[in-house]
């Protein structure tokens, strides 16, 4: 039996037990899922500050949705549907807040680049996004710049930045949805 | 944003975790809702007025009429199914969504074609004075019930679930008016299919309101 199939079976059983109120199974399950979510997001978005927040929000969503899991169905499609959806929701609602990345000032906009930024740029989602969308998402959602600040840096109008953010998130959703998660 | 420790969160979520009654089935509630909604629409419609004379007989005498009615019925059932599928994460099947959209386009096309080649001779026989209002009356209660059932599961995209439910609920009266109101494809498009947009808007509002409610929880 492959590792994926093993996980599938174990998570399904653990969730079945959790639905019956088994605390220990549930704690084990959430612990394992938390690690998987963090690794999943890290490989898709790079080391952005949002990952821990996203992971915890996804765990809360899984907790709220646990009554909709059917042990006769596969666990991973159910699980990853929640993770993808919550991630996009969080990315969309992400307000401007300063992160460690801001200190790096997203150098490529200013002609230099930092190791953290390189890693983010190489991440699956950001590398697949068109440069126009990638820049606005990195500035507004990762580095925490306001729309006005991002517009000034990119030499665009605020409305153009808003449109690009909206389209960028739509593209991100497509990238995540089209991805073939091992089932 | 959260800045707590993940282990604390897991401990918090798993301590005294209550047992839950799984609500993971979709087909059964969808069939139940669809059947009961039809009973509601037919009963209320017959209470408020009779069927158009020879409306049922037209199903046999006019294959085109039978075809557009059948396509509409299938499309309504498919919308109901995909709306309920939205309530369970990961259950949505894209091919089914495409099939549903295709059936809806085919259904609408029947009436557009009918503007030039109507299935039955257009006439005012059986006209209901307030068919548009009746359409709202028949669609809003089933819509609210359906959305409540969906909300009690876990729709990841509340707005989409609301819109799909709105289309499904709005199609019920539109289809039945085919038999209980006058036959004229133009009247069908403007007075029976047109009100579906109101059901869709109502569904979208329910989706947004319930999404906010869930966030507050």
Boltz contact constraints between the chains, C-beta under 6 A:
constraints:
  - contact:
      token1: [A, 19]
      token2: [B, 20]
      max_distance: 6.0
  - contact:
      token1: [A, 19]
      token2: [B, 22]
      max_distance: 6.0
  - contact:
      token1: [A, 20]
      token2: [B, 19]
      max_distance: 6.0
  - contact:
      token1: [A, 21]
      token2: [B, 17]
      max_distance: 6.0
  - contact:
      token1: [A, 21]
      token2: [B, 19]
      max_distance: 6.0
  - contact:
      token1: [A, 23]
      token2: [B, 14]
      max_distance: 6.0
  - contact:
      token1: [A, 23]
      token2: [B, 17]
      max_distance: 6.0
  - contact:
      token1: [A, 26]
      token2: [B, 14]
      max_distance: 6.0
  - contact:
      token1: [A, 26]
      token2: [B, 17]
      max_distance: 6.0
  - contact:
      token1: [A, 27]
      token2: [B, 10]
      max_distance: 6.0
  - contact:
      token1: [A, 27]
      token2: [B, 14]
      max_distance: 6.0
  - contact:
      token1: [A, 30]
      token2: [B, 10]
      max_distance: 6.0
  - contact:
      token1: [A, 31]
      token2: [B, 10]
      max_distance: 6.0
  - contact:
      token1: [A, 34]
      token2: [B, 6]
      max_distance: 6.0
  - contact:
      token1: [A, 53]
      token2: [B, 1]
      max_distance: 6.0
  - contact:
      token1: [A, 53]
      token2: [B, 2]
      max_distance: 6.0
  - contact:
      token1: [A, 56]
      token2: [B, 2]
      max_distance: 6.0
  - contact:
      token1: [A, 56]
      token2: [B, 6]
      max_distance: 6.0
  - contact:
      token1: [A, 56]
      token2: [B, 9]
      max_distance: 6.0
  - contact:
      token1: [A, 63]
      token2: [B, 13]
      max_distance: 6.0
  - contact:
      token1: [A, 65]
      token2: [B, 89]
      max_distance: 6.0
  - contact:
      token1: [A, 65]
      token2: [B, 154]
      max_distance: 6.0
  - contact:
      token1: [A, 67]
      token2: [B, 20]
      max_distance: 6.0
  - contact:
      token1: [A, 67]
      token2: [B, 22]
      max_distance: 6.0
  - contact:
      token1: [A, 67]
      token2: [B, 23]
      max_distance: 6.0
  - contact:
      token1: [A, 68]
      token2: [B, 24]
      max_distance: 6.0
  - contact:
      token1: [A, 68]
      token2: [B, 88]
      max_distance: 6.0
  - contact:
      token1: [A, 68]
      token2: [B, 153]
      max_distance: 6.0
  - contact:
      token1: [A, 68]
      token2: [B, 154]
      max_distance: 6.0
  - contact:
      token1: [A, 70]
      token2: [B, 24]
      max_distance: 6.0
  - contact:
      token1: [A, 77]
      token2: [B, 90]
      max_distance: 6.0
  - contact:
      token1: [A, 78]
      token2: [B, 89]
      max_distance: 6.0
  - contact:
      token1: [A, 78]
      token2: [B, 90]
      max_distance: 6.0
  - contact:
      token1: [A, 81]
      token2: [B, 89]
      max_distance: 6.0
  - contact:
      token1: [A, 81]
      token2: [B, 90]
      max_distance: 6.0
  - contact:
      token1: [A, 82]
      token2: [B, 89]
      max_distance: 6.0
  - contact:
      token1: [A, 85]
      token2: [B, 156]
      max_distance: 6.0
